Amino acid sequence: MSKYEPSKIEPKWQKIWEEKGLYKVDFKKKPKFYCLVMFPYPSGDKLHIGHWYNFGPIDTYARFKRMQGFNVFEPIGFDAFGLPAENYAIKTGIHPKRSTETNIKYMIKQLKQIGAMYDWSKTVNTSSPRYYKWTQWLFLQLFNNGLAYRKRSSANYCPSCKTVLANEQVADGRCERCDTQVIQKKLEQWFFKITDYAERLLSGLDKLDWPEKTKIMQRNWIGRSEGAIIKFQIANSDLQIPIFTTRADTLFGVTYLVLAPEKWQELSPKIKTKNEISISTTAQIQKYIKETEKKTYFERQFNKEKTGVFTGLYAINPVNNEKIPVWISDYVLPDYGTGAIMCVPAHDQRDFDFAIKFNLPIKQVIKNTEGENSNLEKAYEGDGTMINSGKWNGMASEKFRKEIVKWLSQKGLAEKSTQYKIRDWLISRQRYWGAPIPLVFCENCAAKIKSQKSNIKNFTKGELKNPGWIGIPEKNLPVLLPENVDFKPTGQSPLAEASQFVNTKCPKCGSPAKRETDTMDTFVCSSWYFLRYLSPNLSSDPWDNKLVAQWLPVDLYVGGAEHATMHLIYARFITMVLHDLNLIHFEEPFTRLYHQGTITHKGAKMSKSRGNVVIPDGFIKKYGSDAFRMYLMFMGPYDEGGDWSDYGIIGVWRFLNRVWNLVNSKRNKKDKKPQRGTKNKEIIRKLHQTIKRVTEDLESLRFNTAVASLMEWINLASNNLEAVDNKMLDIFLKLLAPFAPHLAEELCSYLGHQKSIFEESWPQYEIKMVVQEKITLVIQINGKVRDKIEISPKVNESEIRRIALSRPKIQSRLSGKKIKKTIYVPGRILNIVI
């Protein structure tokens, strides 16, 4: 072949790799390296550039680890259930099962074009019954052990998608899928008790090799708060309102309480006071509650305009016995803390704004020790010295915070408490394309449990906590998703209209029963898929225990940072649950995590609405897969991304052609000894330096600088052909192989290789060859460059100082001046301070 033609080379090697089974993993070999990318949604009919940016560079890393001697497992699959695939099916009018299967077939074709070393025998598809059978099994493990429960609650509801969303799926009050404004809707929903694992999810972050930004996002999402529960007595009543606070030091400044409207509805039937609430007040409260129900949690939390209504009741401040009014306001949310707050307007800005609007007292109890005392124009929220706080005046607020809780605890009015912001994982979805929840509702079993008259030992924890809801036995899984269903969204699950699916018999007692018609959040599917890859066709168990013991946790996991508070928290939670149930040996799924950056086009995030989505197919046809994936790696730091240019790929294309021409210039010629001399020595030294740089850059996933190093060497070699031999080219092609696998295989065959280059070892550099013989050292005077010298890097600081001071340029500027000190930056700068 006289010229570089990737359209011929790449299919040829993809076929050879597949026929030889080069990438089929022998799980018995050591040392293992489990390299995983987040799998794609087959919601559209094509992979776009974003997929390539995730998959191509990490395949380069996986190939590198293989050549280093690791037994690399690099699987791929499809996150096939969920709203994206269902919405695509609704748009096209094709059943989601058929459209998903079609899209997966096309995506596999595209994935093979990448040239990735995927073991295709280990592919998973979450919408396949052989997969979701075990997703249902996973649900039952949580249900049977009391970690799944059903309750009626206000949920985030998307009017466009017509389904509920978890808190993590709402961004700035809008649906993360379609950007529609989310509303609140009361529904019976299934939850996983992720809050039981809040502390472990938090503390576990300390031992993970994850990006610090992601750890911070998870810490903030979990939201641990150290504080105390303070009990406020309702005046003339036996009822106490418990309130969580992290600022017990402000108790003397509490001038009113505020309840969430939902908290009022819970407490009001229990309140028995001598002073009955007036009819007009009751009417105002009910009107306010109805208005609140129209608002989303986002609107309630971030609306600057404070609203509220006085209940007519008073509470007793436990530190000074003052009567303070009890209000209702929607800025207090029911699912944080206790759903009630103590209000200290002098020391909390939200309370301050509320107090100003409704003319409530503002009492300062902490003095700013920095000298800026509150002028009551805004709240002072920092620490300081206690004032207006009885016998504790003058005490530091940090100390008083502990003292007052201890004092109230002795009276039975306070206790230390730790609260978390994270809420339980809402997993119910009123959509069709998902894994059916494997439960039935049986009236007969519900009656047995509620009456406690018959033997209830045969019921699981989940069945006892959710009377009437009975788990499907494992032998009867999967509960198949029926195909003959109108899947267009209506607000309730389409499965509810499928009578043959709904009506069944209770597996516990044989009585008539009805199936649960909600499907599971697809994040349940992806919370455990890394376990299934090892044995995707196993029918007797969800995973092979021996392989899991050998191969998990995942060594490197790569995907978008947008999953920080969704998939990445859910996968950690499920892994911890499985560990606690003695089903796996590890608590954290992903040892090392890396986030690729975002590829933009013309400065904007790619989207179909902007018409700037780049589909790789045309570029691959013209320039080849190797050029495309290398350009993605070269365009910027991998964790930052870059802006796509239709013309930028040409530079990489030219580089690969230079490689092609260089190797072919030596092909079919006797390998004469290269010309010895300065150039030959320079090329050899540069090659060893390139080995070192590429190795170090790949270990750190710095693909762009690794490619730049390869380009530097090929430029030097191409300009000095007479000093290059095949041995050098052989080493260079091994360095190139992870980046441009097809081209490297082809050119290595030209050099006489009988086996795949990926069955060979990664090159090693000689230390003596990477040490520079000379370095350029800058000499500064008071930070300004005044001279440069070339010296050996072995010269010590005192000798460097002597040489610098002997230089004529330096002597002339130092004449008659006193040197205060010298600052030496090894190998770079000597700064003389005068």
C-alpha positions in Angstrom: 0.0 0.0 0.0 1.7 3.2 -1.2 -0.3 5.7 0.9 -2.0 5.8 4.2 -5.6 4.6 3.6 -7.4 4.0 7.0 -10.6 3.0 5.2 -8.8 -0.2 4.2 -6.5 -0.7 7.2 -9.0 -0.2 10.1 -11.7 -2.7 9.0 -8.9 -5.2 8.3 -7.5 -5.1 11.8 -10.9 -5.0 13.5 -11.7 -8.2 11.7 -8.4 -9.8 12.7 -8.8 -8.8 16.3 -12.3 -10.3 16.4 -11.4 -13.5 14.6 -8.4 -14.1 16.9 -10.4 -13.3 20.0 -7.6 -11.0 21.0 -9.6 -9.1 23.5 -11.5 -11.9 25.1 -10.5 -11.9 28.8 -9.0 -14.9 30.6 -10.2 -14.0 34.1 -7.6 -16.4 35.6 -4.6 -14.3 34.5 -3.0 -11.8 36.9 -2.4 -9.0 37.6 -5.9 -7.8 36.9 -7.0 -4.3 35.8 -10.8 -3.5 35.6 -11.1 -0.5 33.4 -14.7 0.8 33.0 -16.5 3.7 31.3 -20.0 4.7 32.1 -22.2 2.9 29.5 -24.3 4.8 27.0 -28.1 5.3 26.7 -29.4 3.9 23.4 -31.9 6.7 23.3 -30.9 8.0 19.9 -29.8 6.1 16.8 -26.2 7.3 16.8 -23.2 7.7 19.1 -22.0 11.3 19.0 -18.7 12.9 19.7 -19.3 13.0 23.5 -19.5 9.2 23.6 -16.2 9.0 21.6 -14.6 11.4 24.1 -15.5 9.1 26.9 -14.7 5.8 25.2 -11.7 6.5 22.8 -9.1 8.0 25.3 -9.9 5.4 27.9 -9.4 2.6 25.4 -6.0 4.2 24.8 -5.4 3.9 28.6 -6.6 0.3 28.7 -4.3 -0.7 25.8 -1.4 1.0 27.6 -2.1 -1.0 30.8 -2.3 -4.2 28.8 1.1 -3.6 27.2 2.4 -3.0 30.7 1.5 -6.6 31.5 -1.9 -6.2 33.2 -4.8 -8.5 32.4 -7.2 -5.8 31.3 -11.0 -6.2 31.4 -12.7 -3.3 29.5 -16.4 -4.1 29.0 -19.2 -2.1 27.4 -23.0 -2.3 27.6 -26.2 -0.2 27.3 -28.2 1.6 29.9 -31.3 0.8 27.9 -34.3 1.4 30.1 -35.6 4.8 31.0 -37.0 8.1 29.9 -34.6 8.9 27.1 -35.3 5.6 25.2 -39.0 5.9 25.9 -39.2 9.5 24.7 -37.4 8.5 21.6 -39.9 5.7 21.0 -42.8 8.1 21.5 -41.3 10.6 19.1 -40.7 7.9 16.4 -43.8 5.8 17.0 -41.8 2.7 17.3 -42.1 0.4 20.4 -39.2 1.1 22.8 -38.2 -2.5 22.8 -37.7 -2.5 19.0 -36.2 1.0 18.8 -33.8 0.2 21.6 -32.7 -3.1 19.9 -32.2 -1.3 16.6 -30.2 1.6 18.2 -28.0 -0.9 20.1 -27.1 -2.7 16.9 -26.1 0.5 15.2 -24.2 1.7 18.3 -22.2 -1.6 18.4 -21.2 -1.0 14.8 -20.0 2.5 15.7 -18.3 1.2 18.9 -16.3 -1.3 16.8 -15.2 1.6 14.6 -13.5 3.1 17.6 -11.1 0.2 17.6 -11.7 -0.4 21.3 -10.6 -3.6 22.9 -14.0 -4.5 24.3 -14.8 -8.1 25.1 -18.1 -8.3 23.2 -19.0 -11.6 24.9 -19.4 -9.6 28.1 -21.9 -7.0 26.9 -24.9 -6.1 29.1 -28.3 -4.6 28.2 -30.3 -3.4 31.2 -33.6 -3.9 29.3 -33.0 -7.6 28.7 -35.1 -9.9 30.9 -31.9 -11.8 31.8 -30.6 -8.6 33.3 -33.6 -6.9 34.8 -34.5 -10.3 36.5 -31.6 -9.5 38.8 -32.5 -5.8 39.1 -35.8 -7.1 40.5 -33.9 -9.5 42.7 -31.8 -6.6 44.0 -35.0 -4.7 44.8 -36.2 -7.7 46.8 -33.0 -7.8 48.8 -33.6 -4.3 50.0 -37.3 -4.9 50.5 -36.9 -8.1 52.5 -34.4 -6.4 54.8 -36.5 -3.4 55.5 -34.6 -1.0 53.3 -37.4 -0.4 50.8 -40.7 1.2 51.9 -43.8 2.8 50.4 -45.3 6.1 51.6 -47.6 8.8 50.4 -45.6 12.0 50.0 -45.1 15.1 47.9 -42.9 14.3 45.0 -41.2 16.2 42.3 -43.4 15.7 39.2 -42.6 16.6 35.6 -45.8 17.6 33.7 -44.0 16.9 30.4 -42.5 13.5 31.2 -45.5 12.7 33.4 -43.5 11.0 36.0 -41.9 11.7 39.4 -38.3 12.6 39.7 -35.8 12.1 42.6 -34.4 15.3 44.1 -31.2 14.5 42.3 -33.0 14.7 38.9 -34.2 18.2 39.4 -31.9 21.1 38.6 -32.9 24.7 39.5 -36.5 23.5 39.9 -36.6 22.0 36.4 -36.6 18.5 35.0 -33.0 17.5 34.1 -34.4 15.5 31.1 -36.6 18.0 29.4 -36.1 21.3 31.3 -39.8 21.6 32.2 -40.7 23.4 35.5 -41.3 20.7 38.1 -44.4 20.7 40.3 -45.2 18.9 43.6 -47.6 16.1 43.5 -48.8 13.8 46.3 -48.4 10.1 45.4 -47.8 6.7 46.9 -44.2 6.0 46.2 -41.4 3.5 46.8 -38.2 4.6 48.5 -34.9 3.1 49.3 -33.5 4.0 52.8 -30.3 5.6 51.6 -30.5 7.9 54.7 -29.5 4.9 56.8 -26.1 5.0 55.0 -25.6 8.8 55.1 -22.6 8.7 57.5 -20.9 5.8 55.8 -21.4 7.4 52.4 -19.8 10.6 53.9 -16.8 9.0 55.7 -16.1 6.6 52.9 -15.1 9.4 50.6 -11.9 10.0 52.5 -10.3 6.7 51.3 -11.3 7.1 47.6 -9.0 8.2 44.8 -11.7 10.5 43.3 -11.6 14.1 42.1 -11.9 16.4 45.1 -14.7 18.4 43.4 -16.8 15.3 43.2 -16.1 14.5 46.9 -17.2 18.0 47.8 -20.4 17.7 45.8 -21.3 14.5 47.5 -20.4 15.9 51.0 -22.6 18.9 50.3 -25.4 16.7 49.0 -25.3 14.4 52.0 -25.1 17.5 54.2 -24.0 16.4 57.6 -25.0 18.9 60.4 -23.9 18.6 64.0 -26.4 20.1 66.4 -29.1 19.4 68.9 -32.8 18.7 69.2 -34.4 21.4 71.3 -38.0 20.9 72.7 -40.4 23.8 72.7 -43.6 23.3 74.7 -46.8 24.6 73.1 -48.4 27.0 75.7 -51.3 25.5 77.6 -50.8 22.1 75.9 -49.0 18.8 76.5 -47.5 18.9 73.0 -43.8 19.6 72.5 -42.3 20.6 69.1 -38.8 19.2 68.6 -36.5 21.5 66.6 -33.1 20.7 65.2 -30.5 23.5 65.3 -26.8 23.8 64.8 -26.8 27.2 66.7 -28.1 26.5 70.2 -26.0 29.5 71.2 -28.7 31.7 69.8 -31.6 30.3 71.9 -32.0 33.5 73.9 -32.6 35.3 70.7 -35.5 33.1 69.5 -38.5 35.3 69.0 -40.8 33.0 67.1 -41.2 29.5 65.6 -42.0 28.5 62.1 -43.5 25.2 61.0 -43.6 23.8 57.5 -47.3 23.7 56.3 -46.9 19.9 56.1 -45.7 19.8 59.7 -48.7 21.8 60.8 -51.1 19.3 59.2 -49.3 16.6 61.1 -49.4 18.3 64.5 -52.7 20.3 64.4 -54.9 17.3 65.3 -52.8 16.6 68.3 -52.9 20.2 69.7 -55.3 20.7 72.6 -55.1 24.1 74.1 -57.3 26.2 76.3 -57.1 29.0 73.7 -58.9 27.6 70.7 -57.7 28.8 67.3 -60.3 31.1 65.8 -62.4 30.1 62.7 -60.9 32.9 60.7 -57.3 31.9 61.5 -58.1 28.3 60.6 -59.5 29.4 57.3 -56.4 31.5 56.6 -54.2 28.5 57.4 -56.1 26.2 55.1 -55.9 28.8 52.3 -52.2 29.2 52.8 -51.6 25.4 52.7 -53.5 25.1 49.4 -51.3 27.9 48.0 -48.2 26.1 49.2 -49.2 22.9 47.4 -48.9 24.7 44.1 -45.2 25.5 44.7 -42.2 23.3 44.1 -39.6 22.8 46.8 -37.2 24.9 44.7 -39.6 27.8 44.7 -40.2 27.5 48.4 -36.5 27.3 49.2 -35.2 30.1 47.0 -38.1 32.6 46.8 -36.9 35.8 48.3 -40.4 37.0 49.0 -41.3 35.5 52.4 -44.9 34.5 53.1 -46.6 33.0 56.2 -49.6 32.9 58.5 -49.8 33.1 62.3 -51.4 30.0 63.9 -52.8 31.8 67.0 -50.6 29.5 69.1 -47.6 30.3 71.3 -44.6 28.2 72.4 -42.4 28.5 75.4 -38.7 29.2 74.9 -37.0 26.6 77.2 -34.1 28.9 78.2 -36.1 31.9 79.4 -39.7 30.7 79.5 -40.8 33.6 77.1 -44.0 33.0 75.1 -43.2 33.2 71.4 -45.7 33.0 68.5 -45.9 30.0 66.2 -46.1 30.7 62.5 -46.4 28.6 59.3 -44.3 29.4 56.3 -43.5 27.6 53.1 -39.8 28.4 53.2 -39.5 25.7 55.9 -39.4 22.3 54.2 -40.9 19.2 55.8 -38.1 16.8 55.1 -35.2 18.6 56.6 -34.6 18.5 60.3 -38.0 18.1 62.0 -40.0 20.3 59.7 -40.0 23.2 62.2 -37.4 25.8 63.0 -36.6 28.2 65.8 -36.2 31.7 64.4 -33.4 34.1 65.5 -33.8 37.1 63.2 -30.8 38.9 64.6 -28.5 36.0 63.6 -30.1 34.4 60.5 -30.9 36.4 57.4 -33.9 34.4 56.3 -35.4 34.8 59.8 -34.5 38.5 59.7 -36.3 39.1 56.4 -39.4 37.3 57.7 -39.4 39.2 61.0 -39.1 42.6 59.2 -42.0 41.7 56.9 -44.3 40.6 59.7 -43.1 43.1 62.4 -41.7 40.4 64.7 -39.2 41.1 67.5 -35.4 41.0 66.7 -33.2 40.3 69.7 -29.4 40.4 69.4 -27.6 37.8 71.6 -24.2 37.5 70.0 -21.8 40.5 69.8 -19.3 40.5 66.9 -15.8 40.5 68.6 -14.3 42.0 65.4 -15.7 45.3 66.4 -18.6 45.5 64.0 -21.7 45.1 66.2 -25.0 44.4 64.5 -26.9 47.6 63.7 -30.0 45.4 63.0 -30.0 46.3 59.3 -29.1 42.7 58.6 -28.4 39.5 60.6 -25.0 38.8 62.1 -24.5 35.1 61.4 -21.0 34.6 62.8 -19.6 33.7 66.2 -18.7 36.1 69.0 -19.5 36.9 72.6 -22.8 36.2 74.3 -25.0 39.2 75.3 -28.6 39.3 76.5 -28.2 35.7 77.6 -28.5 35.7 81.3 -25.7 34.3 83.4 -23.8 33.3 80.2 -23.2 36.9 79.1 -19.6 37.3 78.1 -19.0 33.7 77.2 -17.7 32.8 73.8 -20.6 31.7 71.6 -18.7 28.5 70.6 -18.4 27.4 74.2 -22.0 28.5 75.1 -23.3 26.3 72.2 -22.2 23.2 74.2 -23.0 24.6 77.6 -26.6 25.4 76.8 -27.3 22.0 75.3 -25.8 20.3 78.3 -27.9 22.5 80.6 -31.1 21.8 78.7 -30.3 18.1 78.5 -30.3 17.8 82.3 -33.9 19.2 82.2 -34.9 16.7 79.4 -35.4 19.5 76.9 -32.5 18.9 74.6 -30.3 16.1 73.2 -27.3 16.1 70.8 -28.2 15.2 67.2 -26.7 14.7 63.8 -28.9 15.5 60.8 -28.3 14.9 57.1 -29.6 16.8 54.1 -29.8 13.8 51.9 -33.3 12.3 51.4 -34.3 8.7 50.8 -34.0 7.6 47.2 -37.4 7.8 45.4 -37.3 4.9 42.9 -41.0 4.8 41.6 -41.6 5.9 38.1 -45.0 6.2 36.4 -43.6 5.2 33.0 -43.6 2.1 30.9 -40.0 1.5 29.8 -38.4 0.3 33.0 -38.0 -2.8 35.2 -41.3 -3.7 36.9 -41.3 -3.6 40.7 -41.6 -7.2 41.7 -44.4 -6.9 44.3 -48.1 -7.6 44.5 -50.7 -6.2 46.8 -52.8 -8.8 48.7 -55.8 -7.7 50.8 -55.8 -11.0 52.6 -52.2 -10.8 53.7 -52.7 -7.1 54.7 -55.5 -8.1 57.0 -53.4 -10.9 58.6 -50.5 -8.6 59.3 -52.7 -5.8 60.7 -54.7 -8.1 62.9 -51.6 -9.9 64.3 -53.9 -12.8 64.9 -52.3 -15.4 62.6 -48.7 -16.5 62.2 -46.7 -13.6 60.7 -43.3 -15.2 61.0 -43.4 -16.1 57.3 -43.4 -12.5 56.3 -40.3 -10.5 55.6 -39.3 -7.2 57.2 -40.5 -5.4 54.1 -43.8 -7.2 54.1 -44.4 -6.4 57.7 -43.5 -2.7 57.3 -45.6 -2.4 54.2 -48.7 -4.5 55.0 -50.2 -6.2 52.0 -47.2 -5.8 49.8 -45.8 -9.2 49.0 -42.5 -9.9 47.2 -42.4 -12.2 44.2 -40.3 -15.3 45.0 -36.9 -15.5 43.2 -38.0 -18.6 41.3 -40.8 -16.6 39.6 -38.5 -13.8 38.4 -38.3 -12.0 36.1 -41.7 -10.2 36.3 -41.8 -9.6 32.5 -42.6 -6.2 31.1 -45.6 -6.8 28.9 -45.1 -5.6 25.3 -48.7 -5.0 24.2 -49.2 -1.8 26.2 -49.9 1.8 25.2 -46.8 3.4 26.5 -47.7 7.0 26.0 -47.5 8.9 29.3 -50.7 9.8 31.1 -49.6 10.5 34.6 -50.1 7.0 35.9 -48.1 4.0 34.9 -49.2 2.6 31.5 -49.0 -0.9 33.2 -52.1 0.0 35.2 -54.2 -0.3 32.1 -52.8 -3.8 31.3 -55.3 -6.0 33.2 -53.6 -9.2 32.3 -50.5 -7.9 34.0 -52.2 -6.3 37.0 -54.5 -9.1 38.0 -52.7 -12.1 39.5 -52.5 -14.3 42.6 -50.7 -13.7 45.8 -47.5 -15.9 45.9 -47.9 -16.1 49.7 -51.5 -17.2 50.2 -53.0 -17.7 46.7 -55.6 -15.0 47.1 -56.5 -12.5 44.3 -53.8 -9.8 44.2 -52.8 -6.9 42.0 -49.3 -6.2 40.8 -47.4 -2.9 41.5 -47.6 -1.0 38.2 -44.8 1.6 38.8 -41.4 0.8 37.2 -38.1 1.4 38.8 -35.8 4.4 38.4 -33.2 3.4 35.8 -30.5 4.4 38.3 -31.4 1.1 40.1 -30.3 -0.7 36.9 -27.0 1.1 36.7 -26.3 0.9 40.5 -24.9 -2.7 40.1 -24.1 -3.3 36.4 -20.3 -3.4 37.1 -20.9 -6.7 38.9 -22.9 -8.2 36.0 -20.2 -7.6 33.3 -18.1 -10.4 34.6 -20.9 -13.0 34.0 -23.6 -11.4 31.8 -25.1 -14.7 30.7 -25.3 -16.4 34.1 -28.8 -17.5 34.8 -28.5 -19.0 38.3 -27.1 -15.9 40.1 -26.8 -12.2 39.5 -23.0 -12.5 39.4 -20.2 -15.1 39.7 -19.0 -14.8 43.3 -15.5 -16.1 42.5 -15.0 -13.6 39.7 -16.3 -10.8 41.8 -13.9 -11.7 44.6 -11.0 -11.6 42.1 -11.9 -8.6 40.0 -13.8 -6.1 42.1 -13.8 -3.2 42.9 -13.3 -1.4 39.6 -9.8 -0.1 39.3 -10.6 2.9 37.1 -14.1 4.3 36.4 -14.5 7.2 33.9 -17.6 9.2 33.1 -19.2 12.6 33.4 -19.1 14.8 36.6 -22.9 15.3 36.2 -23.4 11.9 37.9 -21.7 13.0 41.1 -24.9 13.3 43.2 -26.9 10.6 41.3 -25.5 7.4 39.9 -22.2 7.7 41.8 -24.0 8.0 45.2 -26.6 5.3 44.3 -23.9 2.8 43.2 -22.0 3.4 46.4 -25.1 2.9 48.5 -26.1 -0.3 46.8 -22.5 -1.7 47.1 -22.6 -1.0 50.8 -26.0 -2.7 51.2 -24.7 -5.8 49.3 -21.6 -5.8 51.5 -23.7 -5.7 54.7 -25.8 -8.6 53.4 -22.6 -10.6 52.9 -23.2 -10.8 49.2 -19.9 -9.1 48.2 -16.6 -8.5 49.9 -16.1 -4.7 49.3 -17.9 -1.5 50.3 -16.8 0.9 47.6 -17.4 0.1 43.9 -14.9 2.4 42.2 -11.3 2.7 43.6 -10.3 5.5 41.2 -12.7 7.8 39.5 -11.9 10.3 36.6 -14.2 12.7 34.9 -13.7 13.6 31.2 -14.3 17.2 30.3 -16.9 18.5 27.9 -16.5 18.9 24.1 -18.1 22.1 22.8 -18.7 23.2 19.2 -18.3 26.8 18.2 -18.0 27.7 21.9 -21.4 26.1 22.9 -22.5 22.9 24.5 -23.6 20.5 21.8 -27.4 20.0 21.5 -29.8 19.1 18.7 -31.7 22.4 19.2 -28.5 24.4 18.5 -27.7 22.2 15.5 -24.1 21.8 16.6 -23.9 18.1 17.4 -20.9 16.4 15.8 -21.5 12.8 14.6 -18.2 11.0 14.1 -19.2 8.9 11.1 -18.3 11.3 8.3 -14.9 12.2 9.8 -14.1 8.6 10.3 -14.9 7.8 6.7 -12.6 10.7 5.6 -9.7 10.6 8.1 -10.1 7.2 9.9 -10.8 6.2 13.5 -7.2 6.6 14.6 -7.1 10.3 13.5 -10.4 11.0 15.1 -9.7 9.5 18.5 -6.2 11.1 18.5 -7.5 14.5 17.7 -10.0 14.2 20.6 -7.1 13.4 22.9 -4.9 16.2 21.5 -7.4 19.1 21.6 -7.0 19.8 25.3 -6.6 18.3 28.8 -8.9 15.3 29.2 -10.6 16.5 32.3 -11.3 19.9 30.7 -12.3 19.0 27.2 -12.1 21.5 24.3 -13.9 23.1 21.4 -14.3 20.9 18.4 -12.9 22.2 15.0 -13.7 20.5 11.8 -10.3 21.5 10.6 -8.3 20.7 13.7 -8.3 17.0 12.9 -6.2 17.8 9.8 -3.1 18.3 11.9 -3.4 14.9 13.5 -4.1 13.4 10.1 -0.9 14.9 8.7 1.0 13.5 11.7 -0.2 10.0 11.1 0.8 10.4 7.4 4.3 11.4 8.5 4.5 8.2 10.6 3.3 6.2 7.7 5.8 7.7 5.3 8.7 7.4 7.8 8.1 3.7 8.3 7.6 3.0 4.6 10.8 4.8 3.8 12.6 2.0 5.6 10.4 -0.8 4.3 11.9 -3.3 2.0 15.4 -1.8 2.6 18.2 -3.5 4.3 18.5 -2.1 7.8 21.8 -0.4 7.4 23.5 0.8 10.5 22.4 4.4 11.0 24.9 7.2 10.7 26.6 7.6 14.0 27.1 11.0 15.4 25.4 13.9 17.1 22.0 13.5 15.4 21.8 9.7 16.0 22.6 10.2 19.6 20.1 13.1 19.8 17.3 10.9 18.3 18.0 8.0 20.7 18.1 10.3 23.7 14.9 12.0 22.5 13.2 8.6 22.1 14.0 7.5 25.7 12.8 10.9 26.9 9.6 10.3 24.9 9.1 6.9 26.5 9.4 8.5 29.9 7.0 11.4 29.1 4.4 9.3 27.4 4.4 6.7 30.2 4.0 9.3 32.9 1.4 11.2 30.9 -0.7 8.1 30.3 -0.6 7.1 33.9 -2.1 10.5 34.7 -4.4 10.5 31.7 -2.7 13.5 30.2 -3.4 12.4 26.7 -2.8 15.7 25.0 0.8 16.1 26.2 1.5 12.5 25.4 0.5 13.0 21.8 2.6 16.2 21.7 5.6 14.2 22.8 5.0 11.7 20.0 4.8 14.5 17.5 8.0 16.0 18.7 9.9 12.8 18.1 8.5 12.0 14.7 9.4 15.5 13.6 12.9 15.0 14.7 13.2 11.6 13.1 11.5 12.6 9.8 14.1 15.4 9.4 17.0 13.0 10.0 16.1 9.8 8.2 19.7 8.7 7.8 20.1 8.5 11.6 16.9 6.4 12.2 16.8 2.6 12.2 14.0 0.0 12.5 14.7 -0.6 16.2 13.8 3.0 16.9 10.7 2.8 14.8 9.7 -0.5 16.5 9.9 1.3 19.9 8.0 4.4 18.6 5.2 2.3 17.2 4.7 0.6 20.6 4.3 4.1 22.1 1.9 5.0 19.3 -0.1 1.8 19.5 -2.6 2.8 22.3 -3.4 6.0 20.5 -3.6 4.8 16.9 -4.1 1.0 17.3 -4.9 0.2 13.6 -2.0 2.1 12.1 0.4 0.7 14.7 -0.6 -2.8 13.9 -0.3 -2.3 10.2 3.1 -0.7 10.3 4.5 -3.2 12.8 3.5 -6.0 10.4 5.6 -4.1 7.8 8.6 -4.3 10.2 8.2 -8.0 10.4 6.1 -8.5 13.6 4.4 -11.9 13.6 2.0 -11.2 16.5 -0.2 -8.3 17.5 1.6 -5.3 18.9 -0.7 -5.5 21.9 0.8 -8.8 22.9 4.1 -7.1 23.3 5.6 -5.2 26.2 5.6 -1.5 26.8 9.0 0.1 26.1 11.3 0.9 29.0 13.6 3.9 29.1 17.2 4.0 30.3 17.6 6.5 33.1 21.0 7.7 31.9 19.4 8.5 28.5 16.7 10.8 30.0 19.0 12.8 32.1 19.9 16.0 30.3 23.6 16.7 29.7 23.1 20.4 29.8 20.4 22.6 31.3 19.8 26.3 30.7 19.8 28.2 34.0 18.4 31.7 34.2 20.3 34.3 36.4 18.1 37.0 37.9 18.9 40.1 39.9 15.9 41.2 42.0 13.7 39.1 39.8 14.8 40.4 36.5 16.6 38.2 34.0 20.2 39.4 33.5 22.0 36.4 32.1 21.7 32.7 31.1 24.2 29.8 31.5 24.4 26.3 30.2 25.6 23.8 32.9 25.4 20.2 33.9 22.3 19.4 36.0 24.7 17.7 38.5 26.3 21.0 39.5 25.4 21.9 43.1 24.0 25.3 44.3 27.3 26.7 45.7 29.1 26.0 42.5 26.2 27.6 40.5 26.4 30.7 42.7 30.2 30.9 42.1 29.8 30.6 38.3 27.0 33.2 38.2 28.9 35.8 40.3 31.9 35.4 38.0 29.9 36.3 34.8 30.8 39.7 33.4 27.2 40.8 32.9 26.4 40.0 36.6 29.6 41.6 37.9 28.9 44.9 36.2 25.4 45.1 37.7 26.6 44.1 41.2 29.5 46.5 41.3 29.5 48.4 44.6 26.3 46.7 45.8 25.7 44.4 48.7 24.0 41.0 48.1 21.3 40.3 50.7 20.6 36.7 49.7 20.3 34.3 46.8 17.3 32.2 45.9 17.9 29.0 43.9 15.1 27.1 42.1 16.9 23.8 41.2 17.6 23.4 37.5 15.8 26.7 36.6 16.7 30.0 38.3 19.2 31.6 40.5 17.8 35.0 41.8 20.3 37.4 43.4 18.6 39.9 45.8 20.5 43.1 46.4 
